[in-house]
Amino acid sequence: MAPRNNPKAQSTLNALDPPASGQDNFFRLLDGKLFVKNVPLLSHVPGNVTFTDFLKIFDSDDDADHVEIPLPLVQRARSTSNKGGFLGFTQDKESDRLFNSLGKFTDRDFVSVFRFKTWWSTQWIGNSGSDLQMETQWVMLNLPEMNSFVLIVPLIEGKFRSTLFPGTEPGQVTIGVESGSSRVRAASFSTIAYVHVSDNPYNLMKEAYCAIRVHLNTFRLLEEKSVPPIVDKFGWCTWDAFYLSVDPQGVWYGVKEFSDGGLTPSFIIIDDGWQSINLDGQNPGEDAKNLVLGGSQMTARLHRLDEGEKFRKYRPGLFSSPTGGTQFDPKKPKIVISKAIEIEQAEKARDKAASSGATDLSEYESRIQKMKQELDQLIGDGGEKRDNKTDHDSQDFGMKAFTRDLRTRFKGLDDIYVWHALCGAWGGLRPGTTHLNSRLVPCKPSPGLDGTMEDLAVVKIVEGGIGLVEPKQAYDFYDAMHSYLSSSGITGVKVDVIHTLEYVAEEYGGRVELAKAYYDGLSRSLVKNFNGTGLISSMQQCNDFFFLGTRQISMGRVGDDFWFQDPNGDPNGVYWLQGVHMIHCAYNSLWMGQMIQPDWDMFQSDHVCAKFHSGSRAICGGPVYVSDSLGGHDFDLLKKLVFRDGTIPKCQHMALPTRDCLFKNPLFDGKTILKIWNLNKYGGVIGAFNCQGAGWDPKERRIRGHSECYKGMSGSVHVTQIEWDQCSNGASTTGVAEEYAVYLGEADKLLLTTPDAISGVIEMTIQPLSFEICTFIPVHKLVSSKFAPVGITSMLNPGGTIQGVEYKESGVQIEVKGEGAFVAYSSVAPKRCSLNDAETGFQWSADDGKVELYLVWNEQAHGISRINFEF
């Protein structure tokens, strides 16, 4: 079992060591073994593997390599340099793809993250090198012998990138190195992986990625960048509501529904379906008609760089009257989607019959044709037609008019993002249709992805190839799109399908060189057009992106897509896929959160597991946004997540797994509850979630259900499982209080606890896809009482509602944002209470010390109320 976060625990490592110059490195490579101090980490290390101290590499670099690295980061990296270094190897023959053993380990617990699809990564545990999965992005090993942890991170070196694989022998760890082009070959690497040791797993990540950042100087840490304003807000994404059939009328009606329900989103994302795309063979100047489902556009390409006809023909004031949008049938999108699903199923049946040897497919074709005609009639032309050649600088039509009308009608809607693929569309840019040079490039996935999950997106992209803009024009490409969007009122983009670049790198110097060109162009355009922050990265969970693409990008998805049901048809997938999503997000945040603000993705508020998702979003530390269908809103649930003004009671840190979950399997070991911790301004929080019921199956190469694990799980929560020392914002949280008030949100219980290892344990049983959120607040001693403010308990993260606390000798003043029941702990009944300078009543219970009063939204102070208690 991993040790609790006890600041008094003894360790052979000291986080307060002076700068490491002149100190011996904790790692030694000797006689085929890699030691950490005197503890053997890897055995059977081949003779062609090298270990080099961090400082030796850093000090030997040219001064030019250190340009623009902030001095505090350099100092931090140097201060822990005796705790880390680089692995390398040399082989006799150059190649574009090499494998080399790093040695073996057995009987040692590890946690890792590997790519299970081209785009997505997830957690995996084991206790031997043989248990690793393909394309492992990092592995953390537990060293209980010295109360410490070691991280191994495969890196980029020159034109090559690396990942870890299981070896061919028992216990063996192999590093795979590839350039992505048969023309780019090498045989020797000196810094192809980084190893680091620490007695704190969260500091381990911070220290290691700081050292890697200083070494590579190709990306920046999250702390060096600003994040998009949407990170503190509530939003709506159009994807599940419309898929590709999104149009201005549907978007307008969707925002109006939220507004009518009392929650105008602060941001919206107009997802895939707004662009000018068509398929090869179609008229290059016309948009493809009546695309609906996600797979139908994956071979389509951009043929112009502005909005598609559906949005281009919008005229101002079309829906902006007080009754605007009332002519729209909110049931229509679901009917359209249903008909498209019928067509998709009929096409699958036809293809299955053909593969079985049927020669007469006329009945299938006739049925499909009839359903397509019905779909065309359902969709119609979407409104008034107009000339495609209208001047886009005019205020009269198109996206510019639409965004202006949205903001005018719906006060509080600040940010409007749109979706696009890294290469423009899924199939890239159609050659010959714009001023840019693009060519159709065949796609070839890396052999390292052979063991990943079958993916429709990969199949379609390989089938159609990508219309790739010349790398030299990457900035021109993005700037042409983004400058137009920015001038049209768009404040950011969600960039998706990022890891297609590795498929088309053969003729462009390999995947690293191609990625550098594209990410540089994207970053420069982001700075110019979207204030340097307005971008959400997605389908990007591979080390190429993080080491090369995050110099400017500061926010990205940390989970696979939110699947409201299993796309492969498992009837139980509506349940078990939800826990899988949460595991993706929690464990990916450990490493991705060093470089980007973790985004836990959208969900649907009326989904059968919506409350389960909302519990994690409430304490994830990132934005909260939904992809609700029209008419599919649970406003009661949403108001537990979102303030009336569209902001959220956000945690101060990013949610991460607790130490005792790091080396466990919260998906299908039949016993582990996922616990994630985070920090509020004046307290901490632990969310306990029962995610059991599914997980990755290496033999079947897919995520499948484990129904035997879908049951209630018992576990415990303890205040020391909150990593109090990770708070960096100077707020008055503390991990050394003598006593804590604990509020259990789902149970509606207020308890007292202490850091004592035994008496402080809070036992609980969590049912499948259920949770408990435990809010911990240090108890403050006043002259005649003890006090701790919990917050507004109608919110899922009540501690996030506390904006300020000031203790006096005989009282306390609290600033709270929101409306609803405010709760605090008090050891005695307060003598009096005032709310916004007016005396008010309250309730106090001698049984549990609960003080309670009701707050209304304080419009004059942006929702913030001042409460004074006197004792």
Steps between C-alpha positions, in 0.01 A plus 500: 500500500632844409579716803261775600601861459668536837746789522672324793569179305868409469662462159845457358423799276481854625298750299687780675845394384714793384577528128637173376831621363772282647257244639504140389217397273243265651522283186792271415538265205738224608556141389180481298283649775343843540500591868314773689730549795554135595165378371514313167239643263584315176704184452642348179570845359677445164855621458397745225280697742643813665401722792606867511441755776259782422763767572758340275260524206369843594841657555633354174218652293571810297386820674266557207304193608415676825360817345166609644502247782389690811775511761274368782434185295869449438568543870227252590630245252855539629388473863357150439749393234661241730163321495487447123682423178474364148506155347642441155613217277708432192444232237717390209254570220311816423124477455187714505354270767703336776423297810737458790464334838546725802515206738252306710295541815265264682304507825486878497167684475467757224242736358527616140316670217488346152329576169204270443401692184696733275346794679436386855698374799399336826628353826652153541655326800715191555804374689734387220646645184303236311175660622564824310283577199608628159565872455547566872550873552649471850527253786525571874645226721444467872813467720368418849856409606581870505149646523542645152391484138685495167370637172622387158399731215585420135601819320567664167860516381593660170246388240386197700236441767479205735254297705523194722389148412503164676806302396517152354640351822331476842526829689667682214441868421568610143528849362374551146648790303365617165528792261187435293694514174714231339728781382588609855728245668728484803668247728610691811309694767631650823184659646214287370339448843503688829494341848429682825440407864309672779328412827183676384329372183348839419828684550658224292287599202569870552874457541537259208302706252678816610832329426370373165370847412838657577679227305286498186391867499232412243197546727399699804349393830146601586630736769675704229183563300160661530191285463181580304233697690256211444682297765295669774167481318205292386451416134307303241644300208273430203634154411254254653209734434549514122815317390574627147152644446577801720371830361438854630137439586582193708782679683276798569221285635745302713642810670146631547400180682781549750414867539135422560608247763701766685849389392628687196831334410807722522648318201384279218691272266355463151636156427562310177251583225538878458778493238512497119577136425431256219606159377737414217302480176248761607490851355804666662306825557198354678450367853413135548131474576321349799790347688386401846700232683863512605635242257353652186739796484827325583605483135373853428733796448484876535441678173500853643622647829186673625163377624285261302190603313270431798671776697606713204140580408403621848361855493488729806193502717376168364429363847577792728148623570363422849333192350803412289540130433143410591432379145768237545389145581729381783407140424633520146874443576429170677272389215773584248761314704270199534448484125876528440557211742247293303694569183830411666358170627356418158837566338670272752245228421570543127875481553461192717291331232760588236783361710300178543487451123161649410495622140156662482507804727223688320254467787753650740585780260135582437427521872807715565410735215147540632625581851749756361214674321306506826804648674531770232135592551543513875801731484369722221703798387532643854370847421550780252741458213745766399799554278809314625718782371369766739775722644596360839619839621137608499314512831190374323545127478681194623687405814580859593133596508406180679751538784409867540131413528570220748691729733244778465209272585666283767681713753781311671597299192863607475691240302402324178736226383484291184642158421759411240740214440875561518518457123186710452242223464526128561622454143706819497479772234382412152781569251444785260213666682684776691813713469694242704710215364353171614540150366330171570732293720436131571473411870710232663461436874812412695552127565510592868125555482427147380388394846260789553124490489320488164382850417259615229679834478831332419337273243337795324808723505719224361236433235483861382847636572558860607512816293812633671601865476872539441672532841660829394150643468370372834485848652337647188245219514400556862516877476271500196238304696549662837526862393171465316338330798634759742363781285167315502467499878649158569727508807658156484523161335479140606773328297430131455645196319848619596692177462443456128838661435687182591314324216633730225858577606690280251592777255520783752803414711314273740238550767706729724595742223149508354350555845739786571391681185131458564505574872713808440250628245208423727665668800583816306145525373365444851706794626393725215131418480378357831695686771745213528257286700181431303561137412389159632718215372338162446587152369857592598599263779847402378841627602571660158230755569594572859872536431454703180152654498460659841732798474187716469202265534389493863183290510408155374286195541620238750238236425359304210168625363200496729308201363138509613481136388736239356541581129571132438157402627559356848162560671676548835745750355272785600621425853850356497651746254436783745748371758759445228473864397569613855811283531636640172463854633635446851823317410576695182489818706809379688722571200293708260420742781868597516463657155131578446189579698315167516161505330275212614274537192130558464219271613120497473301627797205268433712187457423210733850549652494880485528547875803269508672717239394822667665391825838468328460822300412688817846438648713445187644853509409573138202629301154346517317456173228278366396367160129484573253430226218749457246446773744270681599709802493425870512854631474388861822304455676773304424753771704282737799570274449852368431840651224715359754720318650207305813465715581192707630430853827367361772331701843662511703200383438213259331185627745209535476144638588464868821316587322183605336480154813556293605138470150352509244414234179694575333354190492124537688374803170464683611693809647846432303825512649781294580791727605835356620792709500872435535830684262789554603842624428417863494122512544179312276243338500128423256345258445126537361337184404140427626457142515120508358302209722529191853544372766427241536141384846444344394178329184638344668838440198694615332639808236252612257456784578309821149445635632302796654823634185707462400502867527705816853568626616585852789729573618784720595865475754681716595865521869416441409369154470862392836627376488829688855596411415514129314829544696772323261796509572614855147436625457410864460127458704295740579136547610524863179607676415312819139450396290516184132538428391256229183533296380193310287641220302196392438384857439860617707443813729734689777327696818586688823316432871523579819403315534204735571187297227293666229724643505725193387229257157554340355172379248486216338270246445633149253338263580452127539829315432693818724727703555699814670839516672574831578866569770553766540837673759575772329585828608841633513566874340823614499632858180323596427263213630300207384575147533377139303629197380222265323701228175477307406135527257503209814513283695180435820684596382709797856592596542674165232753595715646780671810361652643817532434873621742768520385860483744791532442875129449552363447154549427133410668172443284193449591136290242317391487136171346401152432631358226716568348840828621651648262759781540751624313804495678836570338835252740667203696376602843365358797694393677184537491124483772236458455126622786282501728809143413602434277798348168400380177654675165483470147630754319718497132597668388820516144364755567228582871533334585169423868444266562209341798328356561156661738250340668202703610198656838574468665159674823603817312603512245216347233720732549800346531847677607820420303813613605847475273803563632850566278801 
